[in-house]
């Protein structure tokens, strides 16, 4: 019988429907997905061999779960993905505030209604998309918010005394009965509020203003938290941790390739941007490498983490920088330049927490340093290594480029110069073209000028050339040129 034809308790009983707890729902649907080889937690990347197997084991064990990790590690996304493991629809007693199971009611309202109407008790159907509740733990959250309180207005309207349990106004947790309930940033919840969760997690009863209600709530709890050594605002009280079945550690992407996949999936770009701006593959690698460098930087508090959101917003800013340049030039298409990375600095400075040394350097200087480090790291993977100590007059793959800058006065690359001017300036450096062709003969023509500029930035990082930033662009010149010209 189709669910649209089941509108009463009698019809539900006749259909053969059997009650399942939410944890059994999750477990059985996960079992079916694993057995059939269907993807679980699709769209979450980099956790295939670490976090996801642990999460699957926790669900199979019917555990409440704590996802522990630094910011921007997809903790809330994982929790939201659990919705896909729920049955598509479940029945509940119509009008029930707490989604009472018609075959196993727990509230006074549902029990009285079924006693009065019997098989004619009306039922409704709840879609799995409506079975997810989320609460951000903040210091101002109260027991009344989460569990409930006595409602004096209800008592007055119904002419009931405060001793009657019908005057109770249920909080978020009872209203999330038979649902997934997520509490984000659990350590921020005051200790006395965490204590109020003990009975719900273990015994299944709730206590409101002296009322002890035996209400075996059927819930899947998922908590998220930062590591306690970082979160100085509070901690998870030990008895609560003891009642959480599985604690799972999340982590940042382990490779640039995985990080790229996440950024491309999450970045919010419209069709115009995708059509206007061509992004070389190397540019995407540099963007992700910035986050890897930030996580190792001595200027950044590594306990606070560097969120994956930094790469996502930086990518959006990077594309917008090139788009703005194309709009100024009045052209329909352009290729991203390395100098466009100046546009990602606001995305970096707002996403990292600096230690004292970083504050002394300044957020913008730290961001520029991270871009340089990312270029330096990738340069050594794509071109011959530059040794720290070189013999005098020794010929290196970069000697001709350095000699060109020594003989010439260098050049300026303006941020908003046209593509033709940009390419013309780089084409003047003949040894640059020779180097790129020698080590990357199969390079796509669209990527060639980006890689040329990348070589110059790499030589700057290895102190073979100098690069100065001025209001409208960058100036490249021989590292000793300005010094010699003074004498």
C-alpha positions in Angstrom: 0.0 0.0 0.0 1.3 3.4 -1.0 1.9 5.9 1.9 -0.5 8.4 0.4 -3.3 5.9 1.0 -2.3 5.4 4.6 -3.9 8.1 6.7 -5.0 6.3 9.9 -3.6 4.1 12.5 -5.7 1.2 11.4 -4.5 1.4 7.8 -0.9 1.5 9.0 -1.4 -1.6 11.1 -3.0 -3.4 8.1 -0.1 -2.4 5.8 2.3 -4.5 8.0 4.5 -1.5 8.8 7.0 -2.3 11.5 8.5 0.2 13.9 12.3 0.8 13.7 14.5 3.0 15.9 16.5 5.7 14.0 19.7 3.9 14.8 18.4 0.7 13.3 17.2 2.7 10.2 20.7 4.1 9.7 22.3 0.7 10.3 20.1 -1.3 8.0 20.3 1.3 5.1 24.1 1.5 5.5 24.3 -2.3 5.4 22.4 -2.3 2.1 24.6 0.4 0.6 27.8 -1.3 1.6 26.6 -4.7 0.3 25.4 -3.2 -3.1 28.6 -1.2 -3.5 26.8 2.2 -3.5 28.8 5.2 -2.5 28.3 6.4 1.1 28.9 10.0 2.1 29.2 11.0 -1.6 30.8 14.4 -2.1 33.1 14.2 0.9 36.7 13.8 -0.3 39.9 12.6 1.3 38.2 10.6 4.1 37.7 7.4 2.1 40.4 5.4 4.1 40.3 7.2 7.4 37.2 9.0 8.7 34.4 7.4 6.6 35.3 3.8 7.6 35.3 4.8 11.3 32.0 6.6 10.8 30.4 3.6 9.2 31.6 1.4 12.0 30.0 3.8 14.5 26.7 3.7 12.7 26.7 -0.1 12.5 27.4 -0.1 16.2 24.4 2.3 16.8 26.6 4.8 18.5 26.1 8.5 19.2 29.1 10.2 17.6 31.5 13.0 18.3 33.4 14.4 15.3 36.5 16.0 16.6 38.7 18.2 14.4 39.8 21.7 13.4 37.7 24.1 11.6 36.8 23.5 7.9 37.2 19.7 8.1 33.7 18.8 6.8 32.4 17.7 10.2 28.9 19.2 9.8 28.8 18.1 6.2 29.3 14.5 7.3 26.5 14.8 9.8 24.2 16.2 7.2 25.1 13.4 4.8 23.7 10.9 7.3 20.2 12.0 6.3 20.7 9.9 3.1 20.8 6.8 5.3 17.3 7.3 6.7 14.1 5.8 5.3 12.5 8.1 2.9 9.3 8.5 5.0 8.2 7.5 8.5 4.7 7.8 10.0 3.9 10.0 13.0 0.7 10.9 14.9 -0.8 14.0 13.3 -0.4 17.0 15.5 2.3 15.5 17.7 5.0 18.0 18.7 7.6 15.2 19.0 6.9 13.0 16.0 5.2 10.2 18.0 5.4 6.8 16.4 1.8 5.7 15.9 2.7 2.2 17.0 4.8 3.3 19.9 3.6 6.7 21.2 5.5 8.3 24.1 3.8 11.7 24.6 0.6 12.2 26.6 -0.9 13.9 23.6 -0.4 10.9 21.3 -1.5 8.4 23.9 -4.7 10.2 24.7 -5.5 10.7 21.0 -5.0 7.0 20.3 -7.1 6.0 23.3 -9.9 8.3 22.1 -9.9 7.5 18.4 -8.3 4.1 18.2 -7.8 2.9 14.6 -9.2 6.2 13.3 -6.2 8.1 14.8 -4.9 10.3 12.0 -1.3 9.9 10.9 1.0 11.9 8.7 4.3 11.1 7.0 7.7 12.8 7.7 10.3 13.0 4.9 13.9 12.3 5.8 14.9 15.8 4.7 12.8 17.1 7.7 14.5 14.8 10.2 17.7 16.8 10.7 18.0 19.3 13.5 21.1 21.4 14.2 22.0 23.6 17.1 25.2 25.7 17.4 26.3 25.6 21.0 26.8 29.1 22.4 27.3 30.2 26.0 23.7 31.6 26.1 22.0 28.3 25.3 19.8 27.2 28.1 18.2 23.9 29.3 14.8 25.4 28.3 16.1 25.8 24.7 17.3 22.3 24.4 15.0 20.2 26.6 12.0 22.4 27.6 10.3 24.4 30.3 6.9 25.1 31.9 4.8 27.3 29.7 2.7 29.7 31.8 0.6 30.9 28.8 -0.4 27.3 28.0 -1.2 26.7 31.7 -3.5 29.8 31.7 -5.2 29.0 28.4 -5.9 25.4 29.3 -6.7 26.4 33.0 -4.2 23.8 34.3 -2.0 23.9 37.3 1.8 23.9 37.0 1.7 20.3 38.4 0.1 19.1 35.2 2.6 17.8 32.6 0.4 19.2 29.8 1.8 22.7 30.6 5.3 21.6 29.4 6.7 23.4 26.3 9.2 20.9 24.7 12.6 22.2 23.6 14.6 21.3 20.5 15.7 17.9 21.6 12.2 16.4 22.3 10.9 18.0 19.1 13.7 16.2 17.2 12.5 12.8 18.4 13.2 10.1 15.7 15.6 12.5 14.0 19.3 13.2 13.7 20.2 16.0 16.2 23.6 17.8 15.7 25.2 20.0 18.4 28.0 22.0 16.8 31.0 23.2 18.9 30.0 21.1 21.9 32.7 22.5 24.2 31.1 25.9 24.0 28.0 24.5 25.7 28.2 25.4 29.4 29.0 22.5 31.7 25.7 22.6 33.5 23.9 22.4 30.1 26.1 19.4 29.1 25.0 17.7 32.4 21.4 18.0 31.3 22.1 15.7 28.4 23.3 12.8 30.6 19.9 11.2 31.1 18.8 11.7 27.5 21.9 10.0 26.2 21.9 7.1 28.7 18.5 6.5 30.3 16.2 8.2 27.7 14.2 10.2 30.2 14.0 14.0 30.3 13.5 16.2 33.4 11.8 19.6 33.2 11.2 21.8 36.2 10.7 18.9 38.6 8.8 16.8 36.1 10.4 13.4 35.6 9.0 12.1 32.3 9.8 8.6 31.1 10.0 9.5 27.5 12.4 7.2 25.7 13.4 9.6 22.9 14.6 7.9 19.8 17.5 10.0 18.5 20.8 9.9 16.7 23.1 12.4 18.3 26.1 13.8 16.4 28.4 16.3 18.2 31.2 18.3 16.6 34.0 19.9 18.5 37.5 21.4 18.0 40.3 19.6 19.9 40.2 20.6 23.6 43.8 21.7 23.6 42.8 24.5 21.2 39.3 25.4 22.5 40.0 27.4 25.6 36.4 28.5 25.9 35.4 25.3 27.5 35.6 21.5 27.3 33.5 18.4 27.1 32.7 17.2 30.6 34.1 13.7 31.2 30.7 12.0 32.0 29.3 13.3 28.7 32.3 12.0 26.8 31.7 8.6 28.5 28.2 8.5 27.1 29.2 9.2 23.5 29.8 5.9 21.8 32.4 6.9 19.1 34.8 9.8 18.9 36.2 10.2 15.3 39.1 12.5 14.4 38.8 14.4 11.1 41.7 15.9 9.2 42.6 18.3 6.4 43.2 17.0 2.8 46.4 15.1 2.6 47.3 15.9 -1.0 46.9 18.9 -3.4 44.8 16.8 -5.7 42.2 16.1 -3.1 42.2 19.7 -2.0 41.7 20.8 -5.6 38.7 18.5 -5.9 37.1 20.0 -2.8 37.7 23.6 -3.9 36.3 23.0 -7.4 33.3 21.3 -5.9 32.5 24.0 -3.3 33.5 27.3 -5.1 30.5 29.3 -6.1 31.2 30.5 -9.6 28.6 31.5 -12.2 28.6 30.5 -15.9 30.0 33.9 -17.0 33.1 33.5 -14.8 33.8 30.0 -16.1 33.4 31.2 -19.7 35.5 34.3 -19.3 38.4 33.1 -17.3 40.6 30.1 -18.3 42.4 28.7 -15.2 45.7 26.8 -15.9 46.1 23.6 -13.9 49.2 24.9 -12.3 47.3 27.9 -10.9 44.9 25.6 -9.1 47.9 23.7 -7.6 49.5 26.9 -6.4 46.2 28.0 -4.8 45.9 24.7 -2.8 49.6 24.7 -1.9 49.1 28.1 -0.1 46.9 26.3 2.4 49.5 23.6 2.9 52.2 26.2 3.5 49.9 28.0 5.9 49.4 24.9 8.0 53.2 24.7 8.4 53.9 28.4 8.8 55.7 29.6 11.9 53.6 32.8 11.7 50.2 31.0 11.9 48.7 29.3 15.0 48.6 25.7 13.8 46.3 24.7 16.7 43.6 26.9 15.2 43.9 25.2 11.8 43.6 26.6 8.3 40.1 25.9 7.0 39.4 24.5 3.6 37.1 27.5 3.2 40.3 29.6 2.8 41.1 27.8 -0.5 37.5 28.0 -1.6 37.1 31.8 -1.0 40.6 32.4 -2.4 39.7 30.6 -5.6 36.6 32.7 -6.0 38.6 35.9 -5.4 41.2 34.7 -7.9 38.7 34.2 -10.6 37.0 37.5 -9.8 40.4 39.3 -10.1 40.9 38.0 -13.7 37.2 38.7 -14.5 37.5 42.3 -13.3 40.6 42.7 -15.5 38.8 41.3 -18.5 35.9 43.7 -17.9 38.2 46.7 -17.7 39.9 45.7 -20.9 36.5 45.0 -22.6 37.4 41.5 -23.7 35.3 38.3 -23.6 38.0 35.9 -22.5 41.2 36.0 -20.6 43.7 33.6 -19.0 44.6 33.7 -15.3 48.0 35.2 -14.5 50.2 34.5 -11.5 50.1 38.3 -10.8 46.3 37.8 -10.3 47.2 36.0 -7.0 47.4 39.5 -5.4 43.6 39.3 -5.3 43.6 36.3 -2.9 45.3 38.1 -0.1 42.0 39.3 1.5 40.8 35.7 1.6 44.0 34.6 3.4 44.2 37.4 5.9 40.7 36.8 7.1 41.0 33.1 7.5 44.2 32.6 9.6 45.1 33.3 13.2 48.5 34.7 13.6 50.9 34.1 16.4 52.9 37.0 17.9 55.6 36.8 15.2 52.9 36.9 12.5 51.3 39.9 14.0 54.7 41.7 13.9 55.1 40.9 10.2 51.5 41.9 9.4 48.7 39.8 7.9 49.2 41.0 4.3 53.0 40.3 4.5 52.3 36.8 5.8 49.8 36.2 3.0 52.3 37.3 0.4 54.9 35.1 2.0 52.6 32.1 1.8 52.1 32.7 -2.0 55.9 32.9 -2.5 56.4 29.7 -0.5 53.7 27.9 -2.6 55.5 29.0 -5.8 58.9 27.9 -4.4 57.6 24.4 -3.4 56.0 23.7 -6.8 58.9 25.3 -8.7 61.3 22.6 -7.5 58.9 19.9 -8.7 58.6 21.3 -12.2 62.0 22.7 -13.0 65.6 21.8 -12.2 66.6 22.3 -8.6 68.5 25.5 -7.8 71.3 24.8 -5.4 72.0 27.1 -2.5 75.7 27.1 -3.3 76.9 27.4 -6.9 80.4 27.6 -8.3 81.4 31.0 -9.7 80.7 31.3 -13.4 79.0 27.9 -13.4 76.4 27.5 -16.2 72.9 26.6 -14.9 69.6 26.2 -16.8 68.7 29.7 -15.6 71.9 31.5 -16.5 70.6 32.9 -19.8 67.4 34.3 -18.1 69.5 35.9 -15.3 71.9 37.3 -17.9 69.0 38.8 -19.9 67.8 40.7 -16.9 71.4 41.8 -16.1 71.8 43.2 -19.6 68.3 44.7 -19.7 66.7 47.0 -17.2 63.9 44.4 -16.4 60.3 45.2 -17.0 57.0 46.0 -15.3 53.9 43.8 -15.4 50.8 45.9 -14.8 47.9 44.2 -13.0 45.4 45.4 -15.6 47.5 45.3 -18.8 45.9 43.7 -21.8 46.6 40.1 -22.7 48.5 41.2 -25.8 50.8 43.5 -23.7 51.2 40.8 -21.1 52.3 38.2 -23.6 54.4 40.7 -25.5 56.4 41.6 -22.4 57.1 37.9 -21.6 57.9 37.1 -25.2 60.8 39.6 -25.1 62.6 37.3 -22.7 63.8 34.8 -25.3 65.6 32.5 -22.8 62.4 32.1 -20.9 60.7 30.6 -23.9 63.6 28.3 -24.4 63.6 27.0 -20.8 59.8 26.3 -20.8 60.0 24.5 -24.2 62.9 22.4 -23.0 61.4 21.1 -19.8 57.7 21.1 -20.7 57.6 20.5 -24.5 54.0 19.2 -24.3 52.7 22.2 -22.4 49.3 23.5 -23.6 49.6 26.8 -25.4 46.9 28.3 -23.1 49.2 27.5 -20.1 52.5 28.7 -21.6 52.4 32.4 -20.4 51.3 31.4 -16.9 54.2 29.0 -16.7 56.6 31.7 -18.0 55.5 34.1 -15.3 55.8 31.2 -12.8 59.4 30.7 -13.7 60.1 34.4 -12.9 58.4 34.2 -9.6 60.3 31.0 -8.8 63.6 32.7 -9.6 62.6 35.5 -7.3 61.9 33.0 -4.5 65.4 31.5 -5.0 66.9 35.0 -5.0 68.1 34.9 -8.6 65.9 37.8 -9.6 64.1 40.6 -7.7 60.4 41.5 -7.7 59.0 44.7 -6.3 55.3 45.4 -5.8 54.1 48.9 -6.7 50.6 50.3 -6.8 49.6 49.1 -10.2 51.7 45.9 -10.7 55.0 44.1 -10.3 58.5 45.1 -11.4 61.0 42.3 -12.3 64.7 43.0 -12.6 68.2 41.6 -11.9 68.8 41.2 -8.2 72.0 43.2 -8.3 71.0 45.7 -11.0 69.7 48.5 -8.7 72.7 48.0 -6.4 75.3 48.3 -9.2 73.5 51.3 -10.8 74.2 53.4 -7.7 78.0 53.3 -8.3 
